[in-house]
Amino acid sequence: MGPVRGGRSIAEFFDYQCPYCKRNHPELMKVIESDGSIRLVMKDFPIFGDPSIYAANLVLASAAAGKYAAALEALMNTPARLSRQDVDATLKKVGLDPTELHAAYKKNSRQIDAIIVRNIAQANAFNLQGTPAFVIGLKIYPGYMNEKALKEAVAETRNA
């Protein structure tokens, strides 16, 4: 039987305050866009304290309005350390109202909290020690991965 063809998934465990996640994000997006058949699963793993949890809550709440990608991209393009005020200001710059997002979070807090709890449980099951961390195929790749390393990891899953 020949190599498996078609799409693959990349799951990234990340934190909005992680400088390596932010540095890695443009390279990851280049790989996703250039390949065209990779499903990207972003796994909020807020390990850098309250602002990380706050950011994850608001970004996940933005999904109900179809604004998840805009919120995620905006926060991934900020300096590493964030305060709640930084999160709010950044989201405002892309046309999102933090007050509305907070209300959406409160309305859907059970589901959003469950997503984060599930992501943390998965990260613990994988014994992840930090962010970023990637699951590509059946392998776990902790730490920063440049574009070349990401492409090689995807190619390896296709040749397995």
VOZA-581584 format. One record per atom (N, C-alpha, C, O): x, y, z; atom name; residue number from 1. Coordinates in nm, 2 decimals. Layout:
% residues N
     px     py     pz atom  nr
      X      Y      Z   CA NUM
...
***
This chain:
% residues 160
     px     py     pz atom  nr
   0.08  -0.12   0.00    N   1
   0.00   0.00   0.00   CA   1
   0.09   0.12   0.00    C   1
   0.19   0.13   0.07    O   1
   0.05   0.22  -0.08    N   2
   0.13   0.34  -0.10   CA   2
   0.11   0.44   0.02    C   2
   0.04   0.42   0.11    O   2
   0.18   0.55   0.01    N   3
   0.17   0.66   0.11   CA   3
   0.02   0.71   0.12    C   3
  -0.05   0.71   0.02    O   3
  -0.01   0.75   0.24    N   4
  -0.14   0.81   0.26   CA   4
  -0.14   0.95   0.20    C   4
  -0.05   1.02   0.22    O   4
  -0.25   0.97   0.13    N   5
  -0.26   1.11   0.06   CA   5
  -0.37   1.19   0.13    C   5
  -0.45   1.13   0.20    O   5
  -0.36   1.32   0.11    N   6
  -0.47   1.40   0.16   CA   6
  -0.43   1.48   0.28    C   6
  -0.31   1.49   0.31    O   6
  -0.53   1.53   0.34    N   7
  -0.51   1.63   0.45   CA   7
  -0.47   1.56   0.58    C   7
  -0.48   1.44   0.60    O   7
  -0.41   1.64   0.66    N   8
  -0.37   1.61   0.80   CA   8
  -0.41   1.72   0.89    C   8
  -0.45   1.83   0.85    O   8
  -0.40   1.69   1.02    N   9
  -0.43   1.79   1.12   CA   9
  -0.30   1.83   1.20    C   9
  -0.21   1.74   1.22    O   9
  -0.30   1.95   1.23    N  10
  -0.20   2.00   1.33   CA  10
  -0.28   2.06   1.44    C  10
  -0.36   2.15   1.42    O  10
  -0.25   2.01   1.56    N  11
  -0.31   2.07   1.68   CA  11
  -0.20   2.15   1.75    C  11
  -0.09   2.09   1.78    O  11
  -0.22   2.28   1.78    N  12
  -0.12   2.35   1.85   CA  12
  -0.18   2.39   1.99    C  12
  -0.29   2.45   2.00    O  12
  -0.11   2.36   2.09    N  13
  -0.14   2.41   2.23   CA  13
  -0.06   2.54   2.25    C  13
   0.06   2.54   2.23    O  13
  -0.13   2.65   2.28    N  14
  -0.07   2.78   2.28   CA  14
  -0.12   2.87   2.39    C  14
  -0.23   2.83   2.45    O  14
  -0.05   2.98   2.41    N  15
  -0.10   3.08   2.51   CA  15
  -0.08   3.21   2.44    C  15
   0.02   3.23   2.38    O  15
  -0.17   3.30   2.46    N  16
  -0.16   3.43   2.40   CA  16
  -0.05   3.52   2.45    C  16
  -0.02   3.62   2.39    O  16
   0.01   3.48   2.56    N  17
   0.12   3.56   2.61   CA  17
   0.26   3.49   2.58    C  17
   0.36   3.55   2.61    O  17
   0.26   3.38   2.52    N  18
   0.38   3.30   2.49   CA  18
   0.46   3.37   2.38    C  18
   0.40   3.37   2.27    O  18
   0.58   3.42   2.40    N  19
   0.65   3.48   2.29   CA  19
   0.69   3.38   2.18    C  19
   0.70   3.42   2.07    O  19
   0.71   3.26   2.22    N  20
   0.75   3.16   2.11   CA  20
   0.62   3.12   2.03    C  20
   0.64   3.10   1.91    O  20
   0.51   3.12   2.09    N  21
   0.38   3.09   2.02   CA  21
   0.36   3.20   1.91    C  21
   0.33   3.18   1.80    O  21
   0.38   3.33   1.96    N  22
   0.36   3.44   1.87   CA  22
   0.47   3.44   1.76    C  22
   0.43   3.48   1.64    O  22
   0.59   3.41   1.79    N  23
   0.69   3.40   1.69   CA  23
   0.66   3.29   1.59    C  23
   0.69   3.30   1.47    O  23
   0.61   3.18   1.64    N  24
   0.58   3.06   1.56   CA  24
   0.46   3.08   1.47    C  24
   0.45   3.02   1.36    O  24
   0.36   3.16   1.51    N  25
   0.23   3.17   1.45   CA  25
   0.24   3.20   1.30    C  25
   0.18   3.14   1.22    O  25
   0.32   3.31   1.26    N  26
   0.32   3.33   1.11   CA  26
   0.38   3.22   1.03    C  26
   0.33   3.19   0.92    O  26
   0.47   3.15   1.09    N  27
   0.53   3.03   1.01   CA  27
   0.43   2.92   1.00    C  27
   0.42   2.86   0.90    O  27
   0.36   2.90   1.11    N  28
   0.25   2.80   1.11   CA  28
   0.15   2.83   1.00    C  28
   0.10   2.74   0.93    O  28
   0.10   2.96   1.00    N  29
   0.00   3.00   0.91   CA  29
   0.05   2.98   0.76    C  29
  -0.03   2.95   0.67    O  29
   0.18   3.01   0.74    N  30
   0.23   2.99   0.60   CA  30
   0.22   2.85   0.56    C  30
   0.18   2.82   0.44    O  30
   0.25   2.76   0.65    N  31
   0.25   2.61   0.62   CA  31
   0.10   2.57   0.59    C  31
   0.07   2.50   0.49    O  31
   0.01   2.62   0.67    N  32
  -0.13   2.59   0.65   CA  32
  -0.18   2.64   0.52    C  32
  -0.24   2.56   0.44    O  32
  -0.15   2.76   0.49    N  33
  -0.20   2.83   0.37   CA  33
  -0.13   2.76   0.24    C  33
  -0.20   2.74   0.14    O  33
   0.00   2.74   0.25    N  34
   0.07   2.69   0.13   CA  34
   0.03   2.54   0.10    C  34
   0.03   2.50  -0.01    O  34
   0.00   2.46   0.21    N  35
  -0.03   2.32   0.19   CA  35
  -0.18   2.31   0.14    C  35
  -0.20   2.23   0.04    O  35
  -0.27   2.38   0.20    N  36
  -0.41   2.38   0.15   CA  36
  -0.49   2.26   0.20    C  36
  -0.61   2.26   0.17    O  36
  -0.43   2.16   0.26    N  37
  -0.51   2.04   0.30   CA  37
  -0.49   2.00   0.45    C  37
  -0.52   1.89   0.49    O  37
  -0.43   2.10   0.53    N  38
  -0.41   2.07   0.67   CA  38
  -0.52   2.14   0.75    C  38
  -0.56   2.25   0.73    O  38
  -0.58   2.06   0.84    N  39
  -0.68   2.11   0.93   CA  39
  -0.60   2.16   1.06    C  39
  -0.53   2.08   1.12    O  39
  -0.62   2.29   1.09    N  40
  -0.55   2.35   1.21   CA  40
  -0.65   2.35   1.32    C  40
  -0.76   2.40   1.31    O  40
  -0.60   2.29   1.44    N  41
  -0.68   2.29   1.56   CA  41
  -0.60   2.37   1.66    C  41
  -0.50   2.32   1.71    O  41
  -0.65   2.49   1.70    N  42
  -0.59   2.57   1.80   CA  42
  -0.64   2.53   1.94    C  42
  -0.76   2.53   1.96    O  42
  -0.55   2.50   2.03    N  43
  -0.59   2.45   2.16   CA  43
  -0.54   2.55   2.26    C  43
  -0.42   2.56   2.30    O  43
  -0.63   2.63   2.31    N  44
  -0.60   2.73   2.42   CA  44
  -0.55   2.66   2.54    C  44
  -0.61   2.57   2.59    O  44
  -0.43   2.69   2.58    N  45
  -0.36   2.63   2.69   CA  45
  -0.30   2.75   2.78    C  45
  -0.18   2.77   2.78    O  45
  -0.39   2.82   2.85    N  46
  -0.35   2.94   2.91   CA  46
  -0.27   2.92   3.04    C  46
  -0.33   2.90   3.15    O  46
  -0.14   2.91   3.03    N  47
  -0.05   2.88   3.14   CA  47
   0.02   3.00   3.20    C  47
   0.09   2.99   3.30    O  47
   0.00   3.12   3.14    N  48
   0.07   3.24   3.19   CA  48
  -0.02   3.33   3.27    C  48
   0.00   3.45   3.27    O  48
  -0.11   3.27   3.34    N  49
  -0.19   3.35   3.44   CA  49
  -0.32   3.41   3.39    C  49
  -0.37   3.38   3.28    O  49
  -0.37   3.50   3.47    N  50
  -0.50   3.55   3.45   CA  50
  -0.52   3.62   3.31    C  50
  -0.62   3.59   3.25    O  50
  -0.43   3.70   3.27    N  51
  -0.45   3.76   3.13   CA  51
  -0.46   3.66   3.02    C  51
  -0.54   3.68   2.93    O  51
  -0.39   3.55   3.04    N  52
  -0.40   3.44   2.94   CA  52
  -0.54   3.38   2.94    C  52
  -0.60   3.35   2.83    O  52
  -0.59   3.35   3.06    N  53
  -0.73   3.30   3.07   CA  53
  -0.83   3.39   3.02    C  53
  -0.92   3.36   2.95    O  53
  -0.81   3.52   3.05    N  54
  -0.91   3.63   3.01   CA  54
  -0.91   3.63   2.85    C  54
  -1.01   3.63   2.79    O  54
  -0.79   3.63   2.79    N  55
  -0.78   3.64   2.65   CA  55
  -0.84   3.51   2.58    C  55
  -0.92   3.53   2.49    O  55
  -0.82   3.40   2.64    N  56
  -0.87   3.27   2.58   CA  56
  -1.03   3.28   2.59    C  56
  -1.10   3.24   2.50    O  56
  -1.08   3.32   2.71    N  57
  -1.22   3.33   2.72   CA  57
  -1.29   3.42   2.62    C  57
  -1.39   3.39   2.56    O  57
  -1.23   3.54   2.60    N  58
  -1.29   3.64   2.51   CA  58
  -1.28   3.59   2.36    C  58
  -1.37   3.60   2.28    O  58
  -1.16   3.53   2.33    N  59
  -1.15   3.48   2.19   CA  59
  -1.24   3.36   2.17    C  59
  -1.31   3.36   2.06    O  59
  -1.25   3.27   2.26    N  60
  -1.35   3.16   2.24   CA  60
  -1.49   3.21   2.23    C  60
  -1.57   3.16   2.16    O  60
  -1.52   3.32   2.31    N  61
  -1.66   3.38   2.31   CA  61
  -1.68   3.44   2.17    C  61
  -1.80   3.45   2.13    O  61
  -1.58   3.49   2.11    N  62
  -1.59   3.56   1.98   CA  62
  -1.64   3.46   1.87    C  62
  -1.69   3.51   1.76    O  62
  -1.62   3.33   1.89    N  63
  -1.66   3.23   1.79   CA  63
  -1.80   3.24   1.76    C  63
  -1.84   3.22   1.64    O  63
  -1.89   3.26   1.86    N  64
  -2.03   3.27   1.83   CA  64
  -2.07   3.37   1.73    C  64
  -2.17   3.36   1.66    O  64
  -1.99   3.48   1.72    N  65
  -2.02   3.59   1.63   CA  65
  -1.94   3.57   1.50    C  65
  -1.94   3.66   1.41    O  65
  -1.87   3.46   1.48    N  66
  -1.79   3.43   1.36   CA  66
  -1.66   3.51   1.36    C  66
  -1.61   3.54   1.25    O  66
  -1.61   3.56   1.47    N  67
  -1.50   3.65   1.48   CA  67
  -1.38   3.58   1.54    C  67
  -1.28   3.65   1.58    O  67
  -1.38   3.45   1.56    N  68
  -1.27   3.38   1.63   CA  68
  -1.13   3.41   1.56    C  68
  -1.04   3.45   1.62    O  68
  -1.13   3.39   1.43    N  69
  -1.00   3.41   1.36   CA  69
  -0.95   3.55   1.37    C  69
  -0.83   3.57   1.39    O  69
  -1.03   3.65   1.36    N  70
  -0.99   3.79   1.38   CA  70
  -0.94   3.82   1.52    C  70
  -0.83   3.88   1.53    O  70
  -1.00   3.76   1.62    N  71
  -0.96   3.78   1.76   CA  71
  -0.83   3.71   1.78    C  71
  -0.74   3.77   1.84    O  71
  -0.82   3.59   1.74    N  72
  -0.70   3.51   1.76   CA  72
  -0.58   3.58   1.69    C  72
  -0.47   3.60   1.75    O  72
  -0.59   3.62   1.56    N  73
  -0.49   3.68   1.49   CA  73
  -0.44   3.81   1.55    C  73
  -0.32   3.84   1.56    O  73
  -0.54   3.89   1.60    N  74
  -0.51   4.02   1.66   CA  74
  -0.42   4.00   1.79    C  74
  -0.32   4.06   1.81    O  74
  -0.46   3.90   1.87    N  75
  -0.38   3.88   1.99   CA  75
  -0.25   3.81   1.97    C  75
  -0.15   3.83   2.04    O  75
  -0.24   3.73   1.86    N  76
  -0.11   3.66   1.83   CA  76
  -0.01   3.76   1.78    C  76
   0.11   3.74   1.77    O  76
  -0.06   3.88   1.73    N  77
   0.03   3.98   1.68   CA  77
   0.06   4.09   1.78    C  77
   0.09   4.20   1.74    O  77
   0.04   4.07   1.91    N  78
   0.08   4.16   2.01   CA  78
   0.21   4.13   2.07    C  78
   0.26   4.02   2.06    O  78
   0.27   4.22   2.15    N  79
   0.39   4.18   2.23   CA  79
   0.35   4.07   2.33    C  79
   0.23   4.06   2.36    O  79
   0.44   4.00   2.37    N  80
   0.42   3.88   2.45   CA  80
   0.34   3.90   2.58    C  80
   0.23   3.84   2.59    O  80
   0.37   3.99   2.67    N  81
   0.30   4.01   2.79   CA  81
   0.18   4.09   2.77    C  81
   0.18   4.20   2.70    O  81
   0.07   4.05   2.82    N  82
  -0.06   4.12   2.81   CA  82
  -0.12   4.15   2.94    C  82
  -0.11   4.07   3.04    O  82
  -0.20   4.25   2.95    N  83
  -0.28   4.28   3.07   CA  83
  -0.43   4.26   3.01    C  83
  -0.45   4.25   2.89    O  83
  -0.52   4.26   3.10    N  84
  -0.66   4.26   3.05   CA  84
  -0.69   4.39   2.97    C  84
  -0.76   4.38   2.87    O  84
  -0.63   4.50   3.00    N  85
  -0.65   4.62   2.93   CA  85
  -0.59   4.61   2.79    C  85
  -0.65   4.66   2.69    O  85
  -0.47   4.54   2.78    N  86
  -0.41   4.52   2.65   CA  86
  -0.50   4.43   2.56    C  86
  -0.52   4.45   2.44    O  86
  -0.56   4.33   2.62    N  87
  -0.65   4.24   2.55   CA  87
  -0.76   4.32   2.49    C  87
  -0.80   4.31   2.37    O  87
  -0.83   4.39   2.58    N  88
  -0.94   4.47   2.54   CA  88
  -0.91   4.57   2.43    C  88
  -0.98   4.58   2.33    O  88
  -0.80   4.64   2.44    N  89
  -0.75   4.74   2.34   CA  89
  -0.73   4.67   2.21    C  89
  -0.76   4.72   2.10    O  89
  -0.66   4.56   2.21    N  90
  -0.63   4.48   2.09   CA  90
  -0.75   4.44   2.02    C  90
  -0.76   4.45   1.90    O  90
  -0.85   4.39   2.09    N  91
  -0.97   4.34   2.03   CA  91
  -1.05   4.46   1.98    C  91
  -1.12   4.44   1.87    O  91
  -1.05   4.57   2.04    N  92
  -1.12   4.69   1.99   CA  92
  -1.06   4.73   1.86    C  92
  -1.14   4.77   1.77    O  92
  -0.93   4.72   1.84    N  93
  -0.87   4.76   1.72   CA  93
  -0.92   4.68   1.60    C  93
  -0.91   4.73   1.48    O  93
  -0.96   4.56   1.62    N  94
  -1.02   4.48   1.51   CA  94
  -1.17   4.48   1.51    C  94
  -1.23   4.39   1.44    O  94
  -1.23   4.58   1.57    N  95
  -1.37   4.59   1.57   CA  95
  -1.45   4.51   1.66    C  95
  -1.57   4.49   1.64    O  95
  -1.39   4.45   1.76    N  96
  -1.46   4.37   1.86   CA  96
  -1.49   4.45   1.98    C  96
  -1.40   4.52   2.03    O  96
  -1.60   4.43   2.04    N  97
  -1.64   4.50   2.17   CA  97
  -1.61   4.41   2.29    C  97
  -1.68   4.31   2.30    O  97
  -1.51   4.43   2.37    N  98
  -1.48   4.35   2.48   CA  98
  -1.59   4.33   2.58    C  98
  -1.61   4.22   2.64    O  98
  -1.68   4.43   2.59    N  99
  -1.79   4.42   2.68   CA  99
  -1.89   4.32   2.63    C  99
  -1.94   4.24   2.70    O  99
  -1.91   4.32   2.50    N 100
  -2.00   4.22   2.44   CA 100
  -1.94   4.08   2.44    C 100
  -2.01   3.98   2.47    O 100
  -1.81   4.07   2.42    N 101
  -1.74   3.94   2.43   CA 101
  -1.75   3.89   2.57    C 101
  -1.77   3.77   2.59    O 101
  -1.73   3.98   2.67    N 102
  -1.74   3.93   2.81   CA 102
  -1.88   3.88   2.84    C 102
  -1.90   3.78   2.91    O 102
  -1.98   3.95   2.79    N 103
  -2.12   3.91   2.81   CA 103
  -2.14   3.77   2.74    C 103
  -2.21   3.68   2.79    O 103
  -2.09   3.76   2.62    N 104
  -2.10   3.63   2.55   CA 104
  -2.03   3.52   2.62    C 104
  -2.07   3.40   2.63    O 104
  -1.91   3.55   2.68    N 105
  -1.84   3.45   2.76   CA 105
  -1.93   3.41   2.88    C 105
  -1.95   3.29   2.91    O 105
  -1.99   3.51   2.95    N 106
  -2.07   3.47   3.07   CA 106
  -2.19   3.39   3.03    C 106
  -2.23   3.29   3.10    O 106
  -2.25   3.42   2.91    N 107
  -2.36   3.34   2.86   CA 107
  -2.32   3.20   2.83    C 107
  -2.40   3.10   2.85    O 107
  -2.20   3.18   2.78    N 108
  -2.15   3.05   2.74   CA 108
  -2.04   2.99   2.82    C 108
  -1.96   2.91   2.77    O 108
  -2.03   3.04   2.94    N 109
  -1.91   3.01   3.03   CA 109
  -1.90   2.86   3.05    C 109
  -1.79   2.81   3.06    O 109
  -2.01   2.79   3.06    N 110
  -2.00   2.65   3.09   CA 110
  -1.93   2.58   2.97    C 110
  -1.84   2.49   2.99    O 110
  -1.96   2.61   2.85    N 111
  -1.90   2.55   2.73   CA 111
  -1.76   2.59   2.71    C 111
  -1.67   2.51   2.68    O 111
  -1.73   2.72   2.73    N 112
  -1.60   2.78   2.71   CA 112
  -1.50   2.72   2.82    C 112
  -1.39   2.68   2.78    O 112
  -1.55   2.72   2.94    N 113
  -1.46   2.67   3.05   CA 113
  -1.44   2.52   3.02    C 113
  -1.33   2.47   3.05    O 113
  -1.53   2.45   2.97    N 114
  -1.52   2.30   2.94   CA 114
  -1.41   2.28   2.83    C 114
  -1.33   2.19   2.84    O 114
  -1.41   2.37   2.74    N 115
  -1.31   2.36   2.63   CA 115
  -1.17   2.38   2.69    C 115
  -1.08   2.30   2.66    O 115
  -1.15   2.48   2.77    N 116
  -1.02   2.50   2.83   CA 116
  -0.98   2.39   2.93    C 116
  -0.86   2.35   2.93    O 116
  -1.07   2.34   3.01    N 117
  -1.04   2.23   3.10   CA 117
  -1.00   2.11   3.02    C 117
  -0.91   2.04   3.05    O 117
  -1.07   2.08   2.91    N 118
  -1.04   1.97   2.82   CA 118
  -0.90   1.98   2.76    C 118
  -0.82   1.89   2.76    O 118
  -0.87   2.11   2.71    N 119
  -0.74   2.13   2.66   CA 119
  -0.63   2.11   2.76    C 119
  -0.52   2.05   2.73    O 119
  -0.65   2.16   2.88    N 120
  -0.55   2.14   2.99   CA 120
  -0.53   1.99   3.02    C 120
  -0.42   1.94   3.04    O 120
  -0.64   1.92   3.02    N 121
  -0.64   1.77   3.05   CA 121
  -0.56   1.70   2.94    C 121
  -0.48   1.61   2.96    O 121
  -0.59   1.74   2.82    N 122
  -0.51   1.68   2.70   CA 122
  -0.37   1.71   2.71    C 122
  -0.28   1.63   2.69    O 122
  -0.33   1.84   2.74    N 123
  -0.19   1.88   2.75   CA 123
  -0.12   1.80   2.87    C 123
  -0.01   1.76   2.85    O 123
  -0.19   1.78   2.98    N 124
  -0.14   1.70   3.09   CA 124
  -0.12   1.56   3.04    C 124
  -0.02   1.49   3.08    O 124
  -0.22   1.50   2.97    N 125
  -0.20   1.36   2.92   CA 125
  -0.09   1.35   2.83    C 125
  -0.02   1.24   2.83    O 125
  -0.06   1.45   2.75    N 126
   0.06   1.45   2.66   CA 126
   0.19   1.48   2.74    C 126
   0.30   1.48   2.68    O 126
   0.18   1.52   2.86    N 127
   0.29   1.56   2.95   CA 127
   0.36   1.68   2.89    C 127
   0.48   1.70   2.89    O 127
   0.28   1.78   2.84    N 128
   0.34   1.90   2.78   CA 128
   0.38   1.99   2.90    C 128
   0.32   2.00   3.00    O 128
   0.50   2.05   2.88    N 129
   0.56   2.13   2.98   CA 129
   0.55   2.28   2.95    C 129
   0.59   2.36   3.03    O 129
   0.50   2.31   2.84    N 130
   0.49   2.45   2.80   CA 130
   0.43   2.47   2.66    C 130
   0.38   2.38   2.60    O 130
   0.44   2.60   2.62    N 131
   0.38   2.63   2.49   CA 131
   0.50   2.69   2.40    C 131
   0.59   2.75   2.46    O 131
   0.49   2.68   2.27    N 132
   0.39   2.61   2.20   CA 132
   0.42   2.46   2.20    C 132
   0.54   2.42   2.23    O 132
   0.33   2.38   2.17    N 133
   0.34   2.24   2.15   CA 133
   0.25   2.19   2.04    C 133
   0.14   2.24   2.03    O 133
   0.30   2.11   1.96    N 134
   0.22   2.06   1.84   CA 134
   0.20   1.91   1.85    C 134
   0.29   1.84   1.89    O 134
   0.08   1.87   1.80    N 135
   0.05   1.73   1.78   CA 135
   0.03   1.72   1.63    C 135
  -0.07   1.78   1.57    O 135
   0.12   1.65   1.56    N 136
   0.11   1.63   1.42   CA 136
   0.12   1.48   1.39    C 136
   0.22   1.42   1.42    O 136
   0.01   1.43   1.33    N 137
   0.01   1.29   1.32   CA 137
   0.00   1.22   1.45    C 137
  -0.08   1.26   1.54    O 137
   0.09   1.13   1.48    N 138
   0.09   1.06   1.61   CA 138
   0.21   1.11   1.69    C 138
   0.24   1.04   1.79    O 138
   0.27   1.22   1.65    N 139
   0.39   1.27   1.73   CA 139
   0.36   1.40   1.80    C 139
   0.28   1.48   1.75    O 139
   0.43   1.42   1.91    N 140
   0.42   1.54   1.98   CA 140
   0.55   1.62   1.96    C 140
   0.66   1.56   1.97    O 140
   0.54   1.74   1.93    N 141
   0.66   1.83   1.90   CA 141
   0.65   1.95   2.00    C 141
   0.58   2.04   1.98    O 141
   0.72   1.94   2.11    N 142
   0.72   2.05   2.20   CA 142
   0.81   2.16   2.16    C 142
   0.92   2.14   2.10    O 142
   0.77   2.29   2.18    N 143
   0.86   2.40   2.15   CA 143
   0.84   2.46   2.01    C 143
   0.76   2.41   1.93    O 143
   0.91   2.56   1.98    N 144
   0.91   2.63   1.86   CA 144
   0.94   2.54   1.74    C 144
   1.04   2.46   1.75    O 144
   0.87   2.55   1.63    N 145
   0.90   2.48   1.51   CA 145
   0.90   2.58   1.39    C 145
   0.80   2.64   1.37    O 145
   1.01   2.59   1.32    N 146
   1.01   2.68   1.21   CA 146
   0.93   2.62   1.09    C 146
   0.89   2.51   1.10    O 146
   0.92   2.70   0.98    N 147
   0.84   2.65   0.87   CA 147
   0.89   2.52   0.81    C 147
   0.81   2.43   0.78    O 147
   1.02   2.51   0.80    N 148
   1.08   2.38   0.75   CA 148
   1.05   2.26   0.84    C 148
   1.01   2.16   0.79    O 148
   1.06   2.28   0.97    N 149
   1.03   2.17   1.06   CA 149
   0.89   2.13   1.06    C 149
   0.85   2.01   1.06    O 149
   0.80   2.23   1.05    N 150
   0.66   2.20   1.03   CA 150
   0.63   2.12   0.91    C 150
   0.55   2.02   0.91    O 150
   0.68   2.16   0.80    N 151
   0.66   2.09   0.67   CA 151
   0.72   1.95   0.67    C 151
   0.65   1.86   0.62    O 151
   0.83   1.93   0.73    N 152
   0.89   1.80   0.75   CA 152
   0.80   1.71   0.83    C 152
   0.78   1.59   0.80    O 152
   0.75   1.76   0.94    N 153
   0.66   1.69   1.03   CA 153
   0.53   1.64   0.96    C 153
   0.48   1.53   0.97    O 153
   0.48   1.73   0.88    N 154
   0.36   1.70   0.80   CA 154
   0.39   1.60   0.69    C 154
   0.32   1.50   0.68    O 154
   0.50   1.61   0.63    N 155
   0.54   1.52   0.52   CA 155
   0.56   1.38   0.58    C 155
   0.53   1.28   0.52    O 155
   0.62   1.37   0.70    N 156
   0.64   1.25   0.77   CA 156
   0.51   1.17   0.80    C 156
   0.50   1.05   0.78    O 156
   0.40   1.25   0.83    N 157
   0.27   1.18   0.85   CA 157
   0.21   1.13   0.72    C 157
   0.14   1.03   0.72    O 157
   0.24   1.20   0.61    N 158
   0.19   1.15   0.49   CA 158
   0.27   1.03   0.43    C 158
   0.21   0.96   0.35    O 158
   0.39   1.01   0.48    N 159
   0.47   0.90   0.43   CA 159
   0.46   0.78   0.52    C 159
   0.52   0.68   0.49    O 159
   0.39   0.80   0.63    N 160
   0.38   0.69   0.73   CA 160
   0.29   0.57   0.68    C 160
   0.27   0.47   0.75    O 160
***
